[in-house]
Every structure is written in C-alpha cells, then in structure tokens.
C-alpha cells in the first residue's frame, strides 16, 4: 500500500539524505496529499509496482494538483515546497526502480516560486534593536543575548532554541551549532554576542555554576541544560523567540515583517557589505550549497545600485 511506500520514502529522506525532522514530516504530508489526489482521480490503483509506472504516465496529474493548491489560496512558498516534495518522491521512485522515467511536468522551472530578495535591516536599525532590552532585568538580559546570537552569529531559529550549555566554549571562544541535516559547525563566540550571553548566564546560573560553565566544568546533567529558558525549567520555544523579536521590532517602530530570519539575513548581508568573501559567509550560515548563499550577493548589488542612484548626478 501507499503507506508503506511513503514510510520508506521518509526513511530515505532522513537516513540517506540527512533531511531535518521538520522536512521529513512536511514532505511526507505533501506527498501523502498528492497520492490521495492520484487515487481519487483513479490514476493510482492496486497492483504492485506496476501501478507506479501508470502513475508516472499521468502527465497532467502534477500540474492539476498544483493548480488546485493555487486556487485554494495556498502561498507561493507552500506550492513550491509541495512541488519540491513531489520531485523528491519521483526521484526516489526512480532510484528504487519503481519508475524508469520522470513526468515532463516535473522538469526544473515548472511551477516553481519566484525568487524574492530577503528583507534585511540596516546596521543602525540593528544597533537600535539590540539596545532595546533592559540590561537590569532577567528578561531583558535573556532577550539581549537572544538577539545578539540571532544577528551576531546568523543563527537559524531552530539552532538558537536547541543550544545547550555544553555547546558553549567560552575559553576557546566558540559555539557548536547543529544545523540542518544535523550538520555541525563551529562559530566564533566573541565580541558583543559573547558579552551579552555571559551577562545573561552569569545572572541566571549564579556565580558558582557560571564559573563552571565558563570553564567547561559542568556535570554531564548540568551541561545538557538549555542555554535559553522560557517557562521556569523549560527550554524556550520557537514561538516565544519569534514573539520576542516581534515585540522589540514594534518598539523600534518596525511594526511588521521582522523575524529571527530577518536578523539572519542582515548578518549575511552586512558581512558581504563589509568585504567578507561569499565562501566564508556560506560556512558561517551553514549552507550546503553556494547557490543558497548567492541570493545575498544580489541584495548587496541592489544596495549598491540604490547608493549609486542617490549619489551620482548622472544616475538621477
């Protein structure tokens, strides 16, 4: 049945492709919806592996499925993710010899989303945002440390939430980050992000535990504690971090569209503006492919064009 095939596909994504749990779950959900549509249309019938060959020959199936999603008001990003999931599923069917061809409708470029430049904040806006949390309260120190790591190290939301005390190496001035596909990278823990994090942890842990944390002398149980706490004794949640960023953005006057990912975008763009090579930025962001990082070079070129238009008399 399709359920067994779907489970095998998700295992492939998780074990062989190193996909994150969220990606495995989302792709599984998207492909399940697509298979349900195929069965409802009579394209997918019982009959062993032969049914997949008939499935591949239904040329309009993918196109009609995506068209229905658009008509239902799904966003471009959602439609693009569903297309990516379906493409991955068809590739896996070929890899496992269930198919010997991929439908023409899955050719690259069909049905994909238009690529929009990511939003970012100026250096002045970021400095103002990072100065907002009150330094004399526990909540303010936590918020300041969170914002500093999101912008100062370019961390993903999931990465900052998952940080444990054992991931911090204050002596070696580095932090271990577990990114997408459980790929590990080491980032420099220096400057203002390190200061903000130290101030938050010293107040939260107390002098004895803070000294042990700073010197890497915590017990195994203590080292597994989350860096950032939400409710007492519990790891901070993603939505809480998003709410913290949004709350301070409103206070700054940037009412909408400011998220943890915007801080990550700003980190990358400001590094490129400062002359850092794109390969270095790729490593810092934890991108598997350089093409993912190259969108930031487009953003920097756009900023260069705007500056030129404002400054040069022949550009106006």
C-alpha positions in Angstrom: 0.0 0.0 0.0 1.0 3.6 -0.4 1.5 4.0 3.4 4.4 1.5 3.3 6.0 3.3 0.3 5.6 6.6 2.0 7.3 5.4 5.1 10.2 4.0 3.0 10.5 7.4 1.3 10.6 9.3 4.6 13.3 6.9 5.8 15.3 7.6 2.7 15.0 11.4 3.4 16.0 11.0 7.0 18.8 8.4 6.8 20.3 8.8 3.3 19.6 12.5 2.5 20.1 13.8 6.1 16.9 15.8 6.0 15.7 17.5 9.2 12.8 16.1 11.1 10.6 19.0 10.0 11.5 18.5 6.3 10.8 14.8 6.6 7.4 15.5 8.2 6.4 18.2 5.7 7.5 16.2 2.6 5.6 13.2 3.9 2.5 15.2 4.5 2.8 16.8 1.0 3.4 13.5 -0.8 0.5 11.8 1.1 -1.9 14.6 -0.1 -0.6 14.1 -3.7 -1.1 10.3 -3.5 -4.6 10.8 -2.2 -5.3 13.0 -5.1 -3.9 10.4 -7.5 -6.1 7.7 -6.0 -9.2 9.8 -6.1 -8.6 10.6 -9.8 -8.2 6.9 -10.5 -4.6 7.3 -11.5 -3.2 5.2 -8.7 -4.7 1.7 -8.4 -3.8 -1.5 -6.6 -1.4 -3.8 -8.5 2.1 -3.8 -7.1 5.0 -1.8 -8.5 3.3 -1.7 -12.0 0.9 1.0 -10.6 3.8 3.4 -10.2 4.6 3.2 -14.0 1.0 4.1 -14.7 1.3 6.8 -12.1 4.3 8.4 -13.9 2.4 8.4 -17.2 -0.4 10.7 -15.9 1.1 13.8 -17.4 -1.4 16.3 -16.1 -1.6 14.9 -12.5 1.2 17.1 -11.0 0.1 20.2 -12.9 -3.6 19.8 -11.9 -2.6 19.2 -8.2 -0.5 22.4 -8.1 -3.2 24.4 -9.9 -5.8 23.2 -7.3 -3.4 24.4 -4.5 -3.1 27.8 -6.0 -6.9 28.1 -6.5 -7.3 27.2 -2.8 -5.2 30.3 -1.9 -2.1 28.5 -0.9 1.0 30.7 -0.9 3.8 30.5 -3.5 6.1 29.1 -0.9 3.7 26.3 0.0 3.1 25.4 -3.6 6.9 25.4 -4.2 7.5 23.2 -1.2 4.9 20.7 -2.4 6.5 20.7 -5.9 9.9 20.0 -4.3 8.4 17.2 -2.2 6.8 15.6 -5.3 10.0 15.9 -7.3 11.9 14.2 -4.4 9.4 11.4 -4.3 9.6 10.8 -8.1 13.4 10.7 -7.9 13.2 8.2 -5.1 10.7 6.1 -7.2 13.3 6.0 -10.0 16.1 5.3 -7.6 14.3 2.3 -6.2 13.5 1.1 -9.8 9.7 1.6 -9.4 9.9 4.1 -12.3 12.1 4.4 -15.4 11.1 8.0 -16.3 10.0 11.2 -14.7 7.0 13.2 -16.0 7.8 16.2 -18.2 5.8 18.4 -15.8 8.5 17.9 -13.2 11.2 19.5 -15.3 13.1 22.2 -13.4 11.4 25.5 -13.7 7.9 24.3 -14.0 5.6 25.7 -11.2 8.4 27.0 -9.0 8.2 30.2 -7.0 9.6 33.5 -8.0 12.7 34.3 -6.0 12.3 37.4 -3.9 15.2 39.2 -2.3 15.2 38.7 1.5 14.5 41.7 3.7 17.2 43.0 5.9 17.8 45.8 8.4 20.4 48.5 8.3 23.3 48.5 10.7 21.8 51.5 12.5 18.4 49.7 12.8 20.1 46.6 14.2 22.1 48.6 16.8 18.9 50.3 17.9 17.1 47.0 18.2 19.8 45.3 20.2 19.9 48.2 22.6 16.2 47.9 23.5 16.1 45.0 26.0 16.6 46.3 29.6 20.0 45.2 31.0 18.9 45.3 34.6 16.1 42.6 34.3 16.3 38.8 33.8 14.0 39.0 30.8 16.0 41.9 29.3 19.3 40.1 29.6 17.8 37.0 28.0 16.3 38.9 25.2 19.5 40.8 24.5 21.5 37.6 24.4 19.0 36.0 22.0 19.0 39.0 19.6 22.8 39.1 19.7 23.1 35.5 18.8 20.5 35.7 16.0 22.2 38.7 14.4 25.8 38.3 15.7 26.2 34.7 14.6 23.4 34.4 11.9 21.7 31.5 13.7 18.5 29.9 12.5 15.6 30.0 14.8 15.8 26.2 15.4 19.5 26.5 16.1 19.3 29.1 18.8 16.4 27.2 20.5 18.4 24.0 20.5 21.6 25.4 22.1 22.7 23.6 25.3 25.3 24.8 27.8 27.7 22.1 26.6 27.7 23.8 23.2 29.4 26.9 24.6 33.1 27.1 24.8 34.0 30.5 26.4 37.6 29.6 26.8 38.0 28.6 23.2 35.7 31.5 22.1 33.4 29.3 20.0 30.0 27.8 20.0 28.9 24.5 18.5 25.8 24.7 16.3 23.8 21.8 15.0 22.2 22.9 11.7 20.0 21.4 9.0 20.5 17.7 8.5 22.3 17.6 11.9 25.4 19.1 10.3 27.7 20.6 12.9 29.6 23.8 12.6 31.7 25.9 15.0 31.2 29.6 15.1 33.2 32.3 16.9 31.9 33.4 20.2 33.5 36.8 20.6 32.6 40.4 20.9 29.2 41.7 21.9 27.4 38.4 21.4 29.8 36.7 23.9 29.4 39.6 26.3 25.6 39.5 26.2 25.5 35.7 26.6 27.9 35.8 29.5 25.9 38.5 31.3 22.7 36.6 30.9 24.1 33.2 32.0 26.0 34.7 35.0 22.8 36.2 36.4 20.7 33.1 35.6 23.1 30.4 36.8 24.7 32.2 39.8 28.4 32.7 40.4 29.4 29.1 41.1 27.5 27.5 38.2 28.5 30.3 35.9 32.2 29.8 36.7 31.9 26.1 36.0 30.1 26.8 32.7 32.7 29.3 31.7 35.5 26.9 32.3 33.7 23.8 30.9 33.5 22.1 34.2 29.8 21.4 34.4 28.5 17.9 35.2 27.0 16.0 32.3 23.5 16.7 33.5 24.1 20.4 34.0 25.8 20.7 30.6 22.6 19.4 28.9 20.6 22.3 30.2 19.2 24.7 27.6 21.0 28.0 27.1 17.8 29.9 26.8 14.9 29.2 29.1 11.2 30.1 28.6 9.0 29.0 31.4 10.8 28.1 34.6 12.8 24.9 34.0 11.8 24.6 30.3 13.6 25.3 27.0 12.4 28.4 25.2 10.0 27.7 22.4 10.3 28.8 18.8 7.1 30.9 19.0 8.4 32.6 22.1 11.6 33.7 20.3 9.5 34.9 17.4 7.4 36.9 19.8 10.4 38.4 21.4 11.8 39.6 18.1 8.4 41.0 17.0 7.9 42.8 20.3 11.2 44.6 20.2 10.7 45.4 16.5 7.4 47.1 17.3 9.1 49.1 20.0 11.7 50.1 17.4 8.9 51.2 15.0 9.4 48.3 12.6 5.9 47.0 13.1 5.7 44.2 10.6 7.8 41.6 8.9 10.7 41.4 11.4 11.5 37.9 12.3 14.5 35.9 13.5 15.2 35.0 9.9 15.4 38.7 9.0 18.2 39.0 11.6 20.0 36.1 9.9 19.6 37.8 6.5 21.0 41.0 7.9 24.0 39.1 9.4 24.9 37.7 5.9 24.3 41.0 4.0 26.3 43.1 6.4 29.3 40.6 6.2 29.2 40.8 2.4 28.9 44.6 2.5 32.0 44.6 4.8 34.0 42.7 2.3 33.8 39.1 3.6 34.1 36.5 0.9 31.0 34.6 -0.1 32.6 31.2 0.7 33.2 32.4 4.3 29.6 33.6 4.6 28.4 30.2 3.3 30.4 28.4 6.0 29.1 30.7 8.7 25.5 30.3 7.6 25.8 26.5 7.3 24.6 26.4 3.7 25.2 23.2 1.9 25.3 24.8 -1.5 26.8 28.1 -2.6 23.8 28.9 -4.7 21.8 29.3 -1.5 24.2 32.0 -0.2 24.4 33.8 -3.6 21.0 35.5 -3.0 22.7 37.8 -0.6 25.1 39.0 -3.3 22.1 40.1 -5.2 20.9 42.0 -2.2 24.2 43.7 -1.9 24.2 44.6 -5.6 20.7 46.1 -5.1 22.0 48.2 -2.2 25.0 49.3 -4.3 22.6 50.4 -7.1 20.5 52.4 -4.7 23.5 54.2 -3.3 24.8 54.9 -6.8 21.4 56.4 -7.8 21.3 58.6 -4.8 24.9 59.8 -5.0 25.8 60.1 -8.7 24.4 63.2 -10.6 24.1 61.2 -13.9 22.0 58.4 -12.2 19.1 60.6 -11.2 
